[in-house]
Amino acid sequence: MLYSKRDVDDFQNIALSESHIISKSTFTMMAGPCAAESRDQVFRTADALAEIGIKVFRAGCFKSRTDPYAWQGSQEEGLKWLDEVRQQYGMKIISEITSFTNYAVVAECSDIIQIGAKAMYDHSLLIESGKAKKPVLVKRGFGTTVTEYLRMIEYILMQGNNDVILCERGIRTFETSTRFTLDLCGAVVMQDVTRLPLICDPSHAAGKAKYVSKLAMAAAALGCDGLIIEVHHNPSEALCDRDQALTIVEYKELHKRISEIVEINGRKII
């Protein structure tokens, strides 16, 4: 069972490498495009993020779209590009698994397995990820209570994998001026009742690039353990979630602001 930090101060450190450890003294920045659209797009974005110092590159290759006629991702070809990014820049890769049919190929390529909000209730993905020997990031479903979310996380922990990363990405409320509502109250509760690191996704919560930075800074000030943010070298050309993607210039400025905030909290960006 997950147990309370109020009783046991035992934060779950997660080692992505010998020098990159998610801990109470570090703050992990994960960034990259919503989707791996082409080799050129992936490398242009990865090259710019590597210059900023990003160590974890995010990009989806299998896209679980609400519209069945929408582009469904680059799939296996995109995974090859991500593997090249890992080799060229030394970045860790996080990519989303959308169903059990693509579990094996995505898990093999990813240093961090991502289970998205739509797949969070897929017990087969959770159980299989619990057997994996690598970290798993699970996004909270947009219609899921904190208690329900943490119960689903238990399916992974029960299989022996303690390297689980929580991710608050916004919930659906009556408010429609943003894509979702970033639940900072829920984030506070998760910090209180679990020992697991909590990453915040302001991109999906906002749905609009102009609001992402403020939400990201709020999450950093709150004491979250990292951010996962969508960045594209040319958002207007993005095939997926173009409205919420930051430009390289915007992300560079945000990265600087986040560094200042987490330093006040006694943490260091990694």
VMD Tcl script that draws the C-alpha trace (Angstrom):
set ca {
  {0.00 0.00 0.00}
  {1.01 3.59 -0.50}
  {1.78 5.10 2.85}
  {1.73 8.61 4.23}
  {4.66 10.99 4.32}
  {3.15 12.27 7.54}
  {4.15 8.99 9.19}
  {7.19 7.91 7.17}
  {9.54 10.38 5.52}
  {10.72 7.93 2.87}
  {10.64 9.63 -0.52}
  {10.97 7.16 -3.39}
  {14.20 8.14 -5.15}
  {14.25 7.04 -8.78}
  {17.58 6.67 -10.57}
  {17.33 7.36 -14.30}
  {21.13 7.14 -14.47}
  {24.03 7.36 -12.03}
  {23.98 11.16 -12.26}
  {20.23 11.69 -12.74}
  {18.20 10.79 -9.69}
  {14.69 12.03 -8.98}
  {14.85 12.96 -5.31}
  {13.72 15.55 -2.77}
  {16.70 17.74 -3.71}
  {16.27 17.59 -7.49}
  {13.73 18.82 -10.01}
  {13.36 16.91 -13.28}
  {12.50 18.70 -16.50}
  {11.00 16.48 -19.22}
  {10.37 18.18 -22.55}
  {9.74 17.52 -26.20}
  {6.99 17.47 -28.81}
  {3.61 15.87 -28.27}
  {4.40 13.51 -31.12}
  {7.40 12.33 -33.10}
  {6.25 13.57 -36.50}
  {9.41 13.26 -38.60}
  {13.09 12.63 -38.07}
  {13.86 16.27 -38.89}
  {11.29 17.57 -36.40}
  {12.50 15.24 -33.64}
  {16.16 16.16 -34.08}
  {15.58 19.90 -34.44}
  {13.68 19.92 -31.16}
  {16.07 17.53 -29.38}
  {19.11 19.53 -30.49}
  {17.68 22.77 -29.10}
  {16.61 21.14 -25.83}
  {20.01 19.49 -25.39}
  {21.60 22.95 -25.56}
  {19.33 24.09 -22.73}
  {20.36 21.06 -20.69}
  {17.30 18.82 -20.91}
  {18.11 15.23 -19.98}
  {14.69 13.61 -20.54}
  {13.13 13.83 -24.01}
  {9.41 13.20 -24.39}
  {7.61 12.32 -27.63}
  {4.71 10.05 -28.47}
  {4.86 7.61 -31.37}
  {1.52 5.88 -30.90}
  {-1.17 8.52 -30.51}
  {-4.49 7.65 -28.92}
  {-6.68 10.22 -30.65}
  {-10.30 10.96 -29.86}
  {-10.95 11.40 -33.60}
  {-10.42 8.04 -35.35}
  {-9.66 9.89 -38.60}
  {-6.88 11.97 -37.06}
  {-3.20 11.15 -37.53}
  {-2.33 8.20 -35.29}
  {1.42 8.78 -34.91}
  {4.67 7.67 -36.52}
  {4.58 4.40 -34.55}
  {7.61 2.04 -34.94}
  {9.42 4.45 -37.25}
  {9.18 7.19 -34.64}
  {10.67 4.90 -31.99}
  {13.74 4.53 -34.19}
  {14.17 8.31 -34.20}
  {13.89 8.43 -30.43}
  {16.53 5.73 -30.11}
  {18.82 7.88 -32.28}
  {18.17 10.85 -29.97}
  {19.21 8.73 -26.99}
  {22.42 7.68 -28.68}
  {23.35 11.10 -30.05}
  {22.47 13.33 -27.08}
  {22.55 10.90 -24.16}
  {18.97 11.82 -23.30}
  {16.60 9.49 -21.53}
  {13.43 8.75 -23.50}
  {9.86 8.80 -22.23}
  {7.15 7.71 -24.65}
  {3.52 6.75 -24.23}
  {2.05 3.28 -24.39}
  {-1.54 3.45 -25.60}
  {-2.56 -0.22 -25.57}
  {-1.20 -3.68 -24.90}
  {-0.67 -4.16 -28.64}
  {2.20 -1.66 -28.65}
  {3.43 -2.26 -25.11}
  {6.50 -4.33 -25.98}
  {7.97 -2.05 -28.66}
  {7.41 1.18 -26.70}
  {8.68 -0.27 -23.41}
  {11.83 -1.53 -25.11}
  {12.62 1.91 -26.53}
  {11.65 3.96 -23.47}
  {13.80 4.62 -20.41}
  {10.59 5.72 -18.69}
  {7.33 4.01 -19.60}
  {4.44 6.46 -19.86}
  {0.84 5.40 -19.35}
  {-1.46 8.20 -20.45}
  {-4.67 9.48 -18.95}
  {-6.85 7.52 -21.38}
  {-5.03 4.25 -20.66}
  {-4.81 4.71 -16.90}
  {-7.64 2.24 -16.28}
  {-6.07 -0.48 -18.44}
  {-5.19 -3.07 -15.80}
  {-3.10 -5.10 -18.24}
  {-0.78 -2.14 -18.87}
  {-0.45 -1.40 -15.17}
  {0.30 -5.00 -14.22}
  {2.80 -5.47 -17.05}
  {4.52 -2.20 -16.10}
  {4.74 -3.50 -12.55}
  {6.86 -6.34 -13.86}
  {9.15 -4.01 -15.80}
  {12.62 -3.13 -14.59}
  {12.32 0.57 -15.38}
  {10.45 3.64 -14.11}
  {6.78 4.13 -15.00}
  {5.01 7.50 -15.22}
  {1.22 7.30 -14.98}
  {-0.91 10.31 -15.84}
  {-4.02 10.85 -13.79}
  {-7.23 10.35 -15.74}
  {-9.16 13.56 -16.34}
  {-12.26 12.13 -14.67}
  {-10.46 10.34 -11.85}
  {-10.45 11.23 -8.16}
  {-7.16 11.21 -6.28}
  {-8.22 8.10 -4.38}
  {-9.18 6.23 -7.56}
  {-5.92 7.27 -9.20}
  {-3.78 6.04 -6.32}
  {-5.68 2.76 -6.21}
  {-4.78 2.15 -9.85}
  {-1.12 2.92 -9.07}
  {-1.24 0.06 -6.57}
  {-1.54 -2.40 -9.46}
  {2.02 -1.46 -10.47}
  {3.43 -1.47 -6.95}
  {1.91 -4.85 -6.18}
  {4.03 -6.40 -8.93}
  {7.23 -5.20 -7.27}
  {8.06 -2.09 -9.27}
  {8.40 0.82 -6.82}
  {9.81 3.23 -9.42}
  {6.48 4.89 -10.15}
  {6.10 8.57 -11.01}
  {2.75 10.29 -10.49}
  {1.62 12.90 -13.00}
  {-1.07 15.54 -12.48}
  {-2.24 16.72 -15.91}
  {-5.55 18.39 -15.20}
  {-9.10 17.17 -14.67}
  {-12.35 17.90 -16.46}
  {-14.57 20.41 -14.65}
  {-17.37 22.78 -15.68}
  {-14.71 25.33 -16.73}
  {-14.16 25.50 -20.50}
  {-11.78 28.45 -20.86}
  {-8.85 26.00 -20.60}
  {-8.58 22.45 -21.89}
  {-8.68 21.00 -18.37}
  {-8.31 22.33 -14.82}
  {-4.90 21.78 -13.23}
  {-5.72 20.27 -9.84}
  {-3.15 21.76 -7.49}
  {-5.34 20.74 -4.56}
  {-5.08 17.15 -5.73}
  {-1.33 17.58 -6.14}
  {-1.02 18.70 -2.51}
  {-2.98 15.65 -1.36}
  {-0.80 13.30 -3.42}
  {2.32 14.84 -1.93}
  {0.87 14.32 1.52}
  {-0.34 10.75 1.28}
  {2.29 9.09 -0.93}
  {6.03 8.73 -1.03}
  {6.11 8.78 -4.84}
  {7.52 11.67 -6.90}
  {4.95 13.92 -8.55}
  {5.44 15.44 -11.99}
  {3.11 18.14 -13.30}
  {1.92 18.51 -16.91}
  {0.77 22.10 -17.46}
  {0.58 21.66 -21.24}
  {-2.43 19.34 -21.23}
  {-4.06 21.23 -18.38}
  {-3.94 24.58 -20.15}
  {-4.41 23.52 -23.74}
  {-3.13 26.99 -24.66}
  {0.56 27.82 -24.83}
  {0.14 31.29 -23.31}
  {-1.00 29.78 -19.99}
  {1.55 26.97 -19.73}
  {4.42 28.91 -18.18}
  {2.39 30.37 -15.31}
  {0.96 26.97 -14.44}
  {4.44 25.44 -14.62}
  {5.82 28.04 -12.23}
  {2.92 27.47 -9.84}
  {3.62 23.73 -9.82}
  {7.32 24.32 -9.20}
  {6.57 26.71 -6.33}
  {4.14 24.17 -4.89}
  {6.97 21.70 -4.50}
  {6.25 19.26 -7.31}
  {9.23 17.10 -8.30}
  {9.35 18.00 -11.96}
  {7.53 19.08 -15.11}
  {6.70 17.45 -18.42}
  {6.10 20.11 -21.07}
  {5.35 20.03 -24.78}
  {7.89 21.91 -26.91}
  {7.99 22.10 -30.71}
  {10.47 23.86 -32.99}
  {7.50 25.23 -34.97}
  {4.17 24.73 -33.13}
  {2.10 26.06 -36.03}
  {3.12 23.00 -38.04}
  {2.57 20.44 -35.26}
  {0.37 17.49 -36.19}
  {-0.86 17.07 -32.62}
  {-1.73 19.56 -29.84}
  {-0.22 22.54 -31.64}
  {-2.09 25.10 -29.53}
  {-0.40 24.07 -26.28}
  {3.17 23.59 -27.47}
  {5.82 26.12 -26.46}
  {8.42 27.38 -28.90}
  {12.09 26.79 -28.12}
  {12.48 30.46 -27.16}
  {9.47 30.32 -24.82}
  {10.70 27.14 -23.20}
  {14.21 28.51 -22.73}
  {12.82 31.48 -20.80}
  {10.58 29.22 -18.73}
  {13.48 26.92 -17.91}
  {15.36 29.92 -16.52}
  {12.39 30.98 -14.38}
  {11.86 27.45 -13.07}
  {15.54 27.24 -12.11}
  {15.14 30.33 -9.96}
  {11.99 29.01 -8.27}
  {13.29 25.55 -7.42}
  {16.56 27.01 -6.14}
  {14.54 28.92 -3.54}
  {13.05 25.56 -2.52}
  {16.56 24.13 -2.09}
  {16.38 22.03 -5.24}
  {18.39 21.78 -8.44}
  {17.14 21.21 -11.98}
  {18.41 18.01 -13.56}
}
mol new
graphics top color blue
foreach p $ca { graphics top sphere $p radius 0.5 }
foreach p [lrange $ca 0 end-1] q [lrange $ca 1 end] { graphics top cylinder $p $q radius 0.2 }
display resetview
